């Protein structure tokens, strides 16, 4: 579980200690009661956001938070890899001579950065057809 963010007051204090007082990461961590890696993370975020010291007076806590944490995390429902058409794969598996290895090779040919074989198989096993229960891509005995 990720740790909670520091309050904006503590983030401003972190930036003041670093850029105003030229304190070390360890000294800042000790002063704020956080890990040194947390200090380094916030300083990296500040550098990526292009923040300079002293912070502008008109920079509100909301704007500072938005600049430090813009685009953080993954979006709900967003996949890092291109998803295969699982419904089509279920139909393909019914054809003679077709197996998961063949389907995965075709998928990787079309999407070189796609799922590796083990993840492809696991995702296929977990796939659920909308409105129905789980559907296995494994061939059923007839």
C-alpha positions in Angstrom: 0.0 0.0 0.0 1.5 3.4 -1.0 2.3 5.9 1.8 0.2 9.0 2.1 1.5 12.2 0.5 3.1 14.8 2.7 0.9 17.8 3.4 1.5 20.9 1.3 2.9 22.7 4.4 5.5 19.9 4.8 6.3 19.9 1.1 6.9 23.6 1.2 9.1 23.1 4.3 11.1 20.4 2.5 11.7 22.8 -0.5 12.7 25.6 1.9 15.1 23.4 3.8 16.7 22.2 0.6 16.9 25.4 -1.5 16.7 28.1 1.2 18.9 26.5 4.0 20.9 24.1 1.7 20.2 21.2 4.0 21.1 17.7 3.0 18.6 15.0 2.2 19.4 13.3 5.5 18.9 16.4 7.5 15.6 17.2 5.8 14.4 13.6 6.4 15.4 13.8 10.1 13.7 17.2 10.4 10.4 16.1 8.7 10.4 12.6 10.2 10.3 10.9 6.8 12.6 8.5 4.9 15.5 10.0 2.9 14.1 8.3 -0.2 10.8 10.3 0.3 12.8 13.5 0.4 14.6 12.5 -2.8 11.3 11.6 -4.5 9.8 15.0 -3.7 12.9 16.8 -4.8 12.8 14.9 -8.1 9.2 15.8 -8.5 10.0 19.5 -7.9 12.8 19.3 -10.5 10.6 17.6 -13.0 7.9 20.3 -12.4 10.5 23.0 -13.0 10.0 24.6 -9.6 12.5 27.2 -8.4 13.2 28.8 -5.1 11.7 30.9 -3.6 8.3 29.7 -4.7 6.1 32.4 -6.2 3.7 34.0 -3.7 0.7 33.4 -6.0 1.5 29.6 -6.2 -1.4 28.1 -4.2 -1.3 24.7 -2.6 -3.7 23.3 -5.2 -1.5 24.5 -8.1 1.7 23.2 -6.4 0.1 19.8 -5.8 -1.1 19.7 -9.4 2.4 20.5 -10.7 4.1 18.0 -8.4 1.7 15.1 -9.0 0.5 15.7 -12.6 -0.1 12.5 -14.4 0.8 10.3 -11.5 -0.3 6.7 -11.4 -2.2 4.8 -14.0 -5.7 5.7 -15.1 -8.5 3.3 -14.3 -9.1 0.9 -17.1 -6.0 1.8 -18.9 -3.8 -1.1 -20.1 -0.1 -0.8 -20.5 -0.1 -3.4 -23.3 -2.5 -3.8 -26.3 -5.2 -6.3 -25.4 -6.0 -9.1 -27.8 -9.6 -9.5 -29.0 -10.4 -12.3 -26.5 -13.8 -13.1 -28.0 -12.2 -13.7 -31.4 -9.5 -15.9 -29.8 -12.2 -18.1 -28.2 -13.6 -18.6 -31.7 -10.2 -19.2 -33.2 -9.4 -21.9 -30.6 -12.3 -23.9 -31.9 -10.6 -24.3 -35.3 -8.4 -27.4 -35.9 -4.7 -26.9 -35.6 -5.0 -23.7 -33.6 -3.5 -23.5 -30.1 -2.5 -20.7 -27.8 1.1 -20.7 -28.9 0.1 -20.0 -32.5 -2.3 -17.3 -31.5 0.3 -15.7 -29.2 2.9 -15.7 -32.0 0.4 -14.0 -34.3 -0.4 -11.5 -31.6 3.3 -10.7 -30.9 3.9 -10.3 -34.6 1.2 -7.7 -34.8 2.2 -6.1 -31.4 5.9 -6.5 -30.7 5.6 -4.8 -27.3 2.6 -6.8 -26.3 2.1 -9.5 -23.6 4.7 -12.2 -23.1 3.4 -15.7 -23.5 2.8 -16.5 -19.8 0.9 -13.2 -19.3 -1.0 -13.7 -22.5 -2.2 -17.2 -21.3 -3.0 -15.9 -17.8 -5.0 -13.0 -19.2 -6.9 -15.3 -21.5 -7.8 -17.6 -18.7 -9.1 -14.7 -16.6 -11.0 -13.2 -19.5 -14.8 -12.8 -19.0 -17.2 -12.4 -21.8 -19.5 -9.4 -21.0 -22.6 -10.6 -19.2 -21.3 -14.1 -18.8 -18.9 -16.0 -16.6 -15.3 -16.7 -17.2 -14.4 -18.3 -20.6 -11.3 -20.5 -20.8 -9.2 -20.4 -23.9 -8.2 -24.0 -23.2 -9.6 -26.5 -25.7 -12.4 -28.5 -24.3 -12.7 -32.2 -25.0 -15.4 -33.1 -27.5 
